[in-house]
Amino acid sequence: MRKSRRFSQIIVYAILILGSVFCLLPLFWLVRSSMMSSMQIFEMPPKWIPSPFKFQNYAEALTTIDFLRFFRNTLTITASCLLGALISSSLGAYSYARLDWPGKKFFFGLLLASMMLPGAVTLIPTFIGWRLADLINTYVPLILPVWFGSAFDIFLLRQFYASIPRDLDEAAYVDGAGPLTIFCRIIIPLSKPPLIVIGLFSFMNSWNDFMGPLVYLNEESKFTLALGLQMFQSLHSAQWHLLMAASTVVILPVIIVFFIGQRYFIEGITLTGMKG
């Protein structure tokens, strides 16, 4: 029995390692190509290690267009969306999980039903609405909707809030605490893992968002990194070494944030699935 278990574990680990290598190979190829010349990238047989390392590709790529301005724009949008997602989703989930009010089940079902609508269906009506409000070419259409909550984020947090014992609420009510006090002093301190999950999702969605800025932003000075990278590609499509360097810089913050919060990410996903 022990030998069969070890053999099955070896097979599982081998499959996981092969899958990890398969998934990480494009990222390794991107970073490796960002430190080569255009000729070296397409040499046959391919070189896996740059020789020599051309770190100047990054300086040249980032100074060709105003990536620093694009970075500030993206950081502004991402920080605003991150704050809005945490505040609105946590309050909405608390209402659905811990408070009793008429029609709660109906509106929660309506909230879940809204997740079935793809973004492409609502894109044109939403754009017309923002145009009538004269808010095209501003960051408002990219930031304000997040402050009204995301159905998926509310559902995820609601699942975790429902798993917290209600005895804590009752004890707080006996001591004279109100719903807002319970939310701030009991629910939020116990909800660090799922809140970090929501923060990671919000950060990655806002940082990597291409369709939203493409639809609502017209001036180059307001472009995000995703639009800046697309513009860079159109201007320097033949300079693959510079394109790879720019792409590496754009995705690097997402990788760093994910590796910092991956433990809480896995813990939050596990905890939020404990109770329906």
N, C-alpha and C positions, 0 to 999 in steps of 0.2 A: 504493500500500500504506500509506504514512504517513497519507494523508487518511482512508482507511477505518479505520485503527487509532484515529486521533483521534476520528473520528465514533463508533466503538463505545465508546470511553472516555467520551465526553460522555454517551452514552445510559446507560451504567452508573452514572456519577456522578449523573445526573439522577434515576434510579430510586432510588439510595441516599438522596439528599437528600429526595425525596418520602416515602420510607419512614420516614426519621428524623423528618420533620415530623409525619407521621401518628402515630408512636409518642409523640412529645413533646407533642403537643397536649393530651391529658388532663392531663398533669403541669402544663403551663402554665395550663390552665383551673383546676386545683386551687389553685395559688399565687395566681393572679389573683383568684379568688373569695374567698380567705382574707383579702384586704385590701379587701373591699367590704362594703356593707350588704346585707341580704337582698333589698331592693328592687332594688338595682343588678345583682345576679347574674342576675336573670331579665328584665331590660329588653330590649325589642326596638325597634330592632336592638341586638344585644349590644355592650357596651363591652369592648374588649380590654385597655384600660389603666384601672386604678382611678383615680377622680377624685372626692374626694381619697383618698389612701392611708390606710386605717384600720388602723394597726399595733396599736391597742388591742385589736383582736379576739384577738390572741394572748394578751395578758395576761388578758383576760376568760375565754377558753377554758381556759387552764391553771390558773386559780384556781377555776373552777366545781366541779371535782372534784380529788382529790389526785393530780394527774399526777406530782408529784415522787416520791411513794412508789411509784407504778407504774413510774416510770423506774428507780428503784433496784432494784426487784424484777426487772425485765427485764434490767438490766445484770448483776445477780448470776447469773442463769440463763445469760445469753449468755456471760459470761466463763468460767464453769465448763464449759459445753459446748464452747467454743472450745479451752480447754486440753485437755479430755478427747479431743476429736476429733483434735488434732494428735499427742498422745502415743500413743493406742491405734492409730490408723490407720497412723502411721509405723512402729511396732514390728511390727504385723501384716503390712504390706506388705514390710518388710525380711525377715521370716521366709519369706514366699512367694517372694521374688525372689532372695535371696542364700544362704539356708541350705538344706541337704538333710536331710530327715527323712522317715520312712516315712509314706506316705499323703498327701503334700503335694498332689499333683495331684487326688486325690479330694476332699479338704477344700476346695481352692480352687474346684473345680466346684460343691461344695455351697454355698459362700459366694456364688458368682454366681447359683445357683438361688434363693437367698433374696431376691434383688432382684426376682424375679417376683411375690412376694407383696405385694399392695397393703396399705396401712396399715389400711384398713377391715376386712380379714379378721382381723387380729390384735388389733384394738382391744378387743373385748369380753373375750377370754381374758386379755389383758394387764391390763386393768382389774381383773378378778377376782383375778388374782395379786397385784397391789398392794394390793387391799382386804384379802385374807387376811393380807398382811404388815403391815397396819395403817399404811400409808404414804400413804393418800389425804389430800388437803389439805396435802401437803408438796411441796417441790421435788425430792425424790428421784426420783419417776418421770420427771421432765423432764430430769434431769441424769445419773443413774447409767447408763442405757442407752448414752449416748454414749461413756462410758468403756470400753465393751466393743467399740468399733469399728463403723464403718459399711461395709457391703459395697462401696458405690460409692467411698468414699474410699480404702479399701484397694486396690481394683482400679486406681484412678487413680494412686496412688503406686507400686503394683507395676509398672505399665507404665513409669514413669520410672526406677525402680531397675534394671529389667532392661536399660535402655539404657546404664547406667554400665559402663565396661570392667571386667571381672573382674581384669585385671592389677593394678589398684589394691589389690584385696583380697589377691592373692597376694603382692605386695610387702610389704604390712602384716603378713601372716602370717610372712613370712621374718624380719621385724624383731621378732617376738615378740608382735604384737598379737592380741587375741582378737576374737570377733564383736562384743561390745559396744563395744570401742574403735574398731573399724572403723566401726560404725554412728554413733558420736558424732563422730568426727574426720574421716571421709571422706564418708559417705553424706549426713548432715545438712547439712554446709556446701555440698554440691553440689546440694541439693534445695530451695533457697529458692523458686523459681517455683512448683513444684507444692504446696509447703506453704502458700504464700500463697493458692493457689486453694482448698485445703481449708479454710483459715481463713475466706476470704470466703464460701464455701458454708455453713459452720457458723454464721457470724455472721448471715447473712441468714435462714437457716432458724430459728434460735433467736429472733431479734428479731421475725420476722413470724409466729411460731407462734401459732395461735389455737386449734386443736383440742385440743392437749395441755393448756394451762392451763384451757380450758373443761371438760374431762373431770375433771381431777384437783384443781382448786382450788375451794374453796367460800367461803372468807372473803374479803371485799372487801380487807382489808389486805394480802393476798398476791397480788392480781391483777397481771397484767402490763399493758403498754401496749395490747396488742391487746384484752384484755378491758375495760380502762378506756375505750378508744375505743368499743367496743360499748355499754357502759353509758352513756357520754356521748350516743351517738346515740339511745338509748331515752329519755333524759331531755330531750334538746333536739332532737328530730327536726325541728322547724320552723325552728330557728335555723341556717340553712345556712352563714352566714358564720362562726359559731363552730365548726361541725363541720368546715368546710374548714380553718380555722386549726389545730384539733387534729390533723387528719389530716396536714397539712403537717409539723408538729413530729414526729409519729411516724415518718414515712418519711424525714425529713431525715438522720438518722445513717446509714441504709443507703445513701443516695445519696452522701454524703461518703466513706464507706468504700470504695464501689465506684470512685469516681473517683480516689481515692488509689492503689488497687491495680489499676486496670484494665490497666496495662502488664504487670504480673506475671501478671495473670489470663490475658491472651491468650497470653503466652509460656508459661505453665504448661500451658494446654490444648494448645498446639502441640507442646510437648516430650513430653508424656505420650502422644501418639498416634504417636510415631516408631517404636515397636517393640512387637510383640504378644507 
